[in-house]
């Protein structure tokens, strides 16, 4: 499905990003992985036969340098970008009145501005491919309105809105832009989530039980393929039917 397609995955050192990269590799993609965690990123890349480049989504120059390095690794053509990198831990369980301004700003800087700047850096190479695909990682928390998670929910709501707008801007160049909105996955990034919230998802979904990363990664793989252009602008809640969009 993805043979001969070069795909960039951010936040790929561990967790869901590494799971996404593993699935993309299994479908034949050539991968370029990015993350702030260099040791783990190199290890994941080695395991998958991928390239790894460090990137800090909070720093515009780091993102620009990442894009330049990718141009050097390729012929200036990239077929896919999976915007998985984000701050998701250490910011939950806090009422909105108690969120520290610096924490709020950091979440928006990484999750929103970082996503925008990454797309801006990669857009010329995606256009050059003639079949570019961008898959943004949103969250179903921004669809159903999860409480006590305001900075994260706001950031992922922005990602959903950017997906729709960018689909119209990039569509004329045959670049498709979609988003997936997972629920709570069984990865290390969700270990902090209270048992009550896990139970809410597991018991309240159309398909009961815990959600494994593979339920998300195969969808990301399809959305990165040439056949997914017709879905551009769509947000897919990949959460076993916990919430419908």
N, C-alpha and C positions, 0 to 999 in steps of 0.2 A: 504493500500500500504506500510506503514512503521511500522506496528504493530510489536512489539518485536525488533525494531531497536533503538539503542542508538546513538543519533546524537549530536555533539557539534557544536554550532553556536557562532562565535565571532562577536563582535560589535552588540550584540543582545539587548542592553538596550532600544533602541528606533529606529525610522526611519525604513529603509528597513530591518535591522537585526531583529527587533521585528516583522515586517510583515512576514518575512521568518519563524521565530520561530512559529508564530501563525498558519501558514499553515502546517508546519511539525507536530505540535501538533494535528491539525485537522485530519491528516492522520494517527495518532496513534503512532507517535514516542515518545520515552522517550528522553527528552531534557536536555542537560547541556549547560547553557548559560554563555558566558564570555564577559566582557566589563570592561573598565576603570571607567565607571560611575556606582558606586556601588549602590547608592540609587535607581536610575532608573532601574538598572539591577535586583535588588532584587524584585522590584515591578512587572516587566514584568514576572519574573520567578514565582512569587506567582500567578499571573493571569493565567498562563499556567500550573501550577502544575509541574514546572520544577525545576532543581537545578541551582544555580547561583554561579559562582566563579569569583573573580576579576582577571583581567589580563591587563598588560600594554605591548602592542605589541612593544613598543620602547625599552623594557628592556629584554635582553635574560634570566636573572635569573627569572624574573616574568613568562615568558613563560614556562621555565623548571618547576617551582613550580606549575603552572597551570596543566601541564601534570601529575605531580606526584599526585596532588589532584584528578584528574580524575581517575587515576589508583586505588586510594583508594575508590572512589565512585562506581566503577564498578568491575567486575571480571578480569579486564585487557583486556576487549574486547569492542571496539567501532566500530560501523558500518558506521558512517558517520562524516564528518567534512565539515562545510560550512565556508570558510574563507571570511567573510564579513567585518571584522574590517579593517578600513583604514582611512587615512586623506583625506577628500574630500572637505571640506569647507575652505574658507579663503585663497585659493591659486589660484583662477581663476581671469581672467581679467587682467593678468600681462604679458606684452611682455617678451620674453625669456631673453632679455638683462637686465631686471630689477629684475629678481628673486634673492632674497638674498640667499647666499650660505647656511646659516644655515637652511633656510626654505626648500631648495632643499634637503639637507641631511636628515632632519627630515621626509620628505615625503618618501624618499627611505628607510629610516630605518624602518618605520612603515609598509608601503605598500608592500615593496619587502622583506627586511630581515625578518620582522615580519611574513609574510606569509610562507617563507621558514622554519623558526625556529618552527612555529606552526606545520607544516607538519612533520618536523623531530621529534618533541615531540610526535605526535600522531601516527606516522607510525607503531610502534610495536603493538599498540592496534588495528589499522585498519587491519594489516596483520593477527592478531589473529582471527579476525571475519570470515575470508574466503570470505567475500563479502564487503570489505570496499569501500566506495565511498567518494571522495573529490570533492567538488564543490568550485571553486575559483570565486570570484566576480571580473571580469575585467571591462571593459567599452568600449562601441563602439567608444568613442573618440580616442582610440588607433588604431582603424581600419580605420576610415575616416580622422583622423588627425586634431582634433579640435585645433584652434589657441588660443594663449594667455592662455594656460593651461599646459605648457610644463612639469613641475615637475610631475603632476598627470598623464598626457598622457604617459610619460616615464615609470612611475611606473606600470601602467596597461599594457603597452606593455611587460614589464618584466614578469608580472604575466601570460600573454598569452604564452610566450616562456617557462616559467617554467612548465606550465600545460602540454605542449607537451612533454617536456623532462621527467618529472616525470611519465607521463603515461607509458613510456617505462621502466623506472626503477621499477615501482611498479606493472606493469601488470602481471609478473610471479606469484605474490602472490594474483592474482584475485582482486587487488585494482584498481578501475577505477578512473581516474582523468579527470575532465572536467572543463570548465569555461563558465560562462554566461557573456555577455557583454551588459548590459542595456543601454538604451538611457536616456533621462531626465525623471525621475519619479516625480510624484506629492507627494513628501515627504518633510519634513522640511530640509533635507540635500541639496535640490536644490532651496531653496527660494532665494539664492543669485544670481542665474543664471539670466542674463538679459532677459527681455521679448522678445527681438529679437531672442535670441537663442531658447527659448521655442517655438516661432512661427515657426522657421526653422524646428524643429522636427514635430510639430503638422501639418504643411501644407505640409511637404516633405516626410512623411511616406506613405507606401503603404496602411496602414490603418490609415486615418487621425484622428487627435484629440489627446488629452492628454493621456499619458500612466500611468495607475494606477499600484501600486505595485503588485497587484494580477497577472498581466500579467507575472511577473518575478517569483513570489514565487511558482506557480504551476510547472513551469519548474524546479526550484531547487528541489522541492519535487520528481519529477520523476527521476531526475539525482541522487538523493540519494537512489534510490530503487535498489533492486537486478537486475531488468531487464534492467538497463541502462549501463551495462558493455560494450556493443558493441559500445557505443559512446565515449569510452575513448580517450583522446587526442584532442577532438573536442572543438571548441570555438563557442558558440551559441549566435549570436547577438539578444537578446530578446528585440527588439525595434520597433515592429510593422512594420518592413520593411523599416526602415529609411536607413539602409545600409545592404548589403548582404555580407557574407563571403564565 
